[in-house]
Amino acid sequence: MAVRIRLARFGRKKKPFYRLVVADHRAPRDGSYIEQIGTYDPMKDPSEIKIEEERALYWLGNGALPSETARSLLAKCGVWEKFTAGKKQ
């Protein structure tokens, strides 16, 4: 089963709120997911990003591929650097 880390959209029209979720790559964007590992609120100034670091590192270590947007959010929080530094050792 191919697993992806991606965003699932919640919130009202023109007021988006996203959850960072681990899901099967065949599942729809807002469909079922395996685990929620964080949130992203772009409407706040500055935008609010909360990620459970140890769960994100666990899923990345087990082969989950992040989407481009999820990878940029992981990089902003410093999780992506920890993951790549752990791979090189």
FENDATA-V219999 format. One record per residue. PSI is psi in radians with two decimals (none if undefined). Layout:
psi=PSI
psi=PSI
This chain:
psi=2.16
psi=2.18
psi=2.40
psi=2.59
psi=2.09
psi=3.10
psi=2.46
psi=2.25
psi=2.35
psi=3.14
psi=3.09
psi=3.10
psi=2.29
psi=0.19
psi=1.25
psi=2.62
psi=2.29
psi=2.57
psi=2.39
psi=1.99
psi=2.75
psi=2.13
psi=2.75
psi=2.47
psi=-0.32
psi=-0.22
psi=2.57
psi=2.83
psi=-0.85
psi=0.30
psi=-2.68
psi=2.65
psi=2.85
psi=-0.83
psi=2.51
psi=2.21
psi=0.03
psi=3.11
psi=2.76
psi=2.12
psi=1.72
psi=-0.17
psi=-0.34
psi=2.73
psi=1.92
psi=2.82
psi=2.53
psi=2.18
psi=2.15
psi=2.16
psi=2.33
psi=1.77
psi=-0.79
psi=-0.60
psi=-0.66
psi=-0.77
psi=-0.63
psi=-0.86
psi=-0.67
psi=-0.68
psi=-0.46
psi=0.17
psi=0.16
psi=2.33
psi=2.19
psi=2.60
psi=2.99
psi=-0.77
psi=-0.73
psi=-0.68
psi=-0.70
psi=-0.63
psi=-0.71
psi=-0.64
psi=-0.67
psi=-0.58
psi=-0.16
psi=0.02
psi=-0.67
psi=-0.69
psi=-0.71
psi=-0.68
psi=-0.82
psi=-0.59
psi=-0.62
psi=-0.54
psi=-0.61
psi=-0.41
psi=none
